Amino acid sequence: MKEKIQLFRSLALIAFLFFTLCSQADDSVCFGSTANGRLEGGEKLALSGANYTTYSYLASLIGRTYVHSTVKVIVENAYGSLSVSEPKKVYKYAETGFESGGKFKPHKTHQNGLSVDFMTPVINGEGKSVHLPTNPLNKYGYSIDFDENGQLADLTIDYDALAAHIVALHKEALAQGVEIWRVIFDPKLQPNLFETKYADYLKRHITFSKKRSWVRHDDHYHVDFTVPCKPNS
């Protein structure tokens, strides 16, 4: 009996080591920077989950939602933690990059798998968390413009959901041994994030870009992660 138990333990250990090595072999490798880089072994984000979805099934199908394997874990785990901490909120991610990275028009970055765009969470006139509409008519959400009060028709930016998401991403990044480099969100709308219950955490841990980018970043927010990369060749 003891011999069988020992054999079972040995086989279990071998299996564990095998799958560990396999997973390590599948890790992505990033090169260069977000603005001048590439990616090996990029992984596509899941199309949807309990509380999130892609901005476009077509865009995902043609390969515009690939990221570094570590970033994939962070993004999907963050959504998982939000399904518990913010069960009534829904989220939508947007452009990320190609499987092999490289230039990603019309973006100036998104080249090495470490950049992710997320569509801004909104609530409707009834106060319910809903997805920001994304379709060809509004350039899959990228041509939407909120007013200075964060409103668009009957939709209002859900700053609580947005702040909760950034915090969840940061905590998951730390769990994976990496960090968030920066968050790009319209500087004129940023003060609203510091009126949420997550204000102290954001002030202590998150670096927000203070300059307006070449596009406004009100309909989406851009997150860059600091995963160690090899020099760009």
Secondary structure, 3 states (H helix, E strand, C coil): CHHHHHHHHHHHHHHHHHHHHHHHHCCCEEEECCCCEEEECCEECCCECCCEEECCHHHHHCCCEEECHHHHHHHHHHHHHHHHHCCCCCEEECCCECCCECCCCCCCCCCCCCEEEEECCEECCCCCEECCCCCHHHHHHCCCCCCCCCEECCEEECHHHHHHHHHHHHHHHHHCCCCEEEEECCCCCHHHHHHCCCHHHHHHHCCECCCCCCCCCCCEEEEEECCCCECCC
